[in-house]
Amino acid sequence: MKKLLVTGSGGQLGRSVNRLMGSKYELVQTDVFEGDGIKALDITDVDAVCKAVAAEKPYAVINCAAYTAVDSQEKDVETSYRINAVGARNLAIAAEEAGAKLVHISTDYVFSGDKTTPYTEFDATGPVSVYGRTKLAGENFVKEFSRRHFILRTAWLYGDGKNFVKTMLRLSETHQRVSVVDDQIGNPTSSDELAKAIDYLLETDNYGLFHATCEGSCSWAEFAEEIFRLAGRDIEVEKLTSDEYALRNPQAAPRPHFSHLDKLMFRLTGDFAMCDWHEAIERYLA
Ligand SMILES: NC(=O)c1ccc[n+]([C@@H]2O[C@H](COP(=O)([O-])OP(=O)(O)OC[C@H]3O[C@@H](n4cnc5c(N)ncnc54)[C@H](OP(=O)(O)O)[C@@H]3O)[C@@H](O)[C@H]2O)c1
């Protein structure tokens, strides 16, 4: 059985990778803290990362670790670069030295959102937040230090962990009406669907940068309406502009207004397709 070294195993994507790929691969699960079947591996520690990868000699390293709290990073810039950029660099160096493939996950927030048509992998980036900038720096390090890499840009991720879907369901228990931004458009994506994309690419030598989101786009408010409809909750969604939301939540990091990702590279290089976001959220809530 081929071995995979997974970082950030306790996170949303890490758990999906474990669930979906655990029967096909031998998994070495790691995260910043040791846990149930999870070894401690801080990706910001280059020596520890190189030592762990050299010792395990995995077929591939799957980097599910990241600093994902978008708002807090605006004031915590160095931690953000340390985890999202230097951490990615460390894994790229270690994977290259060990002859392993590297799967690295990035984000739609590398784009400014100024376009009005979907972003392809060939569009210019222009992050508007610290998170977007540090994730872009991570992509660049991966390209620089690892030849056999797959970078998957995903968006609006939900799985087993903290996410928008769970926040909406929690709010619906105490509120009749919730206020949600309606002028940011993106692709809600389930971490299980993203894990399927990783599983598909890993068996190939189809290296490079891929957009990997569920099919179709919507606003956060439309996403909330669909969550409430599927969960059978009669909740009114008050639709806010980003400016209105920022007035109520001054800590919020700027976000792209439009970050619909076009999966052009998947179309150009194979026949892999990700399912529609409606189908994925229905499966998740079931
Ligand atoms: N969530 C989204 O909406 C979204 C959208 C676009 C792209 N992405 C990208 O998708 C990937 C997976 O996201 P996710 O939602 O699964 O993230 P997540 O649930 O926040 O999980 C990230 C994991 O990384 C761990 N971690 C943090 N710092 C670490 C370090 N120094 N060393 C090792 N592990 C560390 C975290 O541990 P702690 O919990 O203890 O900190 C957590 O277990 C990330 O690359 C993220 O940037 C996410």
The ligand as an SDF file (V2000), in Angstrom:
LIG
                    3D

 48 52  0  0  0  0  0  0  0  0999 V2000
  -12.1200   26.7370    5.0120 N   0  0  0  0  0  0  0  0  0  0  0  0
  -12.3370   27.3590    3.8590 C   0  0  0  0  0  0  0  0  0  0  0  0
  -13.3920   27.9590    3.6390 O   0  0  0  0  0  0  0  0  0  0  0  0
  -11.2810   27.3390    2.7910 C   0  0  0  0  0  0  0  0  0  0  0  0
  -11.5200   28.0480    1.6060 C   0  0  0  0  0  0  0  0  0  0  0  0
  -10.5470   28.0310    0.6130 C   0  0  0  0  0  0  0  0  0  0  0  0
   -9.3750   27.3110    0.8060 C   0  0  0  0  0  0  0  0  0  0  0  0
   -9.1720   26.6540    1.9690 N   0  0  0  0  0  0  0  0  0  0  0  0
   -7.9200   25.9130    2.1460 C   0  0  0  0  0  0  0  0  0  0  0  0
   -8.2320   24.5350    2.2570 O   0  0  0  0  0  0  0  0  0  0  0  0
   -7.2800   23.8960    3.1100 C   0  0  0  0  0  0  0  0  0  0  0  0
   -8.0100   23.0990    4.1650 C   0  0  0  0  0  0  0  0  0  0  0  0
   -8.8220   23.9930    4.9240 O   0  0  0  0  0  0  0  0  0  0  0  0
   -9.7010   23.4810    6.1510 P   0  0  0  0  0  0  0  0  0  0  0  0
  -10.9740   24.2520    6.1350 O   0  0  0  0  0  0  0  0  0  0  0  0
   -9.7370   21.9910    6.1890 O   0  0  0  0  0  0  0  0  0  0  0  0
   -8.8130   24.0350    7.3570 O   0  0  0  0  0  0  0  0  0  0  0  0
   -9.0080   23.8010    8.9230 P   0  0  0  0  0  0  0  0  0  0  0  0
  -10.2530   23.0310    9.1970 O   0  0  0  0  0  0  0  0  0  0  0  0
   -8.7920   25.1200    9.5740 O   0  0  0  0  0  0  0  0  0  0  0  0
   -7.7920   22.8300    9.2650 O   0  0  0  0  0  0  0  0  0  0  0  0
   -6.4670   23.2700    9.2260 C   0  0  0  0  0  0  0  0  0  0  0  0
   -5.6570   22.3430   10.1100 C   0  0  0  0  0  0  0  0  0  0  0  0
   -4.2990   22.7820   10.0750 O   0  0  0  0  0  0  0  0  0  0  0  0
   -3.8140   22.7580   11.4070 C   0  0  0  0  0  0  0  0  0  0  0  0
   -2.6670   23.6200   11.5760 N   0  0  0  0  0  0  0  0  0  0  0  0
   -2.6230   24.9580   11.8250 C   0  0  0  0  0  0  0  0  0  0  0  0
   -1.3520   25.3840   11.9670 N   0  0  0  0  0  0  0  0  0  0  0  0
   -0.5720   24.2910   11.7860 C   0  0  0  0  0  0  0  0  0  0  0  0
    0.8250   24.0860   11.8230 C   0  0  0  0  0  0  0  0  0  0  0  0
    1.6820   25.0790   12.0840 N   0  0  0  0  0  0  0  0  0  0  0  0
    1.3120   22.8320   11.6150 N   0  0  0  0  0  0  0  0  0  0  0  0
    0.4520   21.7960   11.3740 C   0  0  0  0  0  0  0  0  0  0  0  0
   -0.8830   21.9350   11.3390 N   0  0  0  0  0  0  0  0  0  0  0  0
   -1.3950   23.1640   11.5300 C   0  0  0  0  0  0  0  0  0  0  0  0
   -5.0040   23.1980   12.2270 C   0  0  0  0  0  0  0  0  0  0  0  0
   -4.8120   22.9130   13.5860 O   0  0  0  0  0  0  0  0  0  0  0  0
   -5.5540   23.8640   14.6770 P   0  0  0  0  0  0  0  0  0  0  0  0
   -7.0050   23.7410   14.4180 O   0  0  0  0  0  0  0  0  0  0  0  0
   -5.1000   23.2930   15.9950 O   0  0  0  0  0  0  0  0  0  0  0  0
   -5.0280   25.2600   14.4090 O   0  0  0  0  0  0  0  0  0  0  0  0
   -6.1090   22.3700   11.5810 C   0  0  0  0  0  0  0  0  0  0  0  0
   -6.1610   21.0580   12.0950 O   0  0  0  0  0  0  0  0  0  0  0  0
   -6.3680   25.0170    3.6240 C   0  0  0  0  0  0  0  0  0  0  0  0
   -5.2120   25.0800    2.8450 O   0  0  0  0  0  0  0  0  0  0  0  0
   -7.1790   26.2780    3.4190 C   0  0  0  0  0  0  0  0  0  0  0  0
   -6.3760   27.4190    3.2570 O   0  0  0  0  0  0  0  0  0  0  0  0
  -10.0970   26.6310    2.9630 C   0  0  0  0  0  0  0  0  0  0  0  0
  1  2  1  0
  2  3  2  0
  2  4  1  0
  4  5  1  0
  4 48  2  0
  5  6  2  0
  6  7  1  0
  7  8  2  0
  8  9  1  0
  8 48  1  0
  9 10  1  0
  9 46  1  0
 10 11  1  0
 11 12  1  0
 11 44  1  0
 12 13  1  0
 13 14  1  0
 14 15  2  0
 14 16  1  0
 14 17  1  0
 17 18  1  0
 18 19  2  0
 18 20  1  0
 18 21  1  0
 21 22  1  0
 22 23  1  0
 23 24  1  0
 23 42  1  0
 24 25  1  0
 25 26  1  0
 25 36  1  0
 26 27  1  0
 26 35  1  0
 27 28  2  0
 28 29  1  0
 29 30  1  0
 29 35  2  0
 30 31  1  0
 30 32  2  0
 32 33  1  0
 33 34  2  0
 34 35  1  0
 36 37  1  0
 36 42  1  0
 37 38  1  0
 38 39  2  0
 38 40  1  0
 38 41  1  0
 42 43  1  0
 44 45  1  0
 44 46  1  0
 46 47  1  0
M  CHG  2   8   1  16  -1
M  END
$$$$
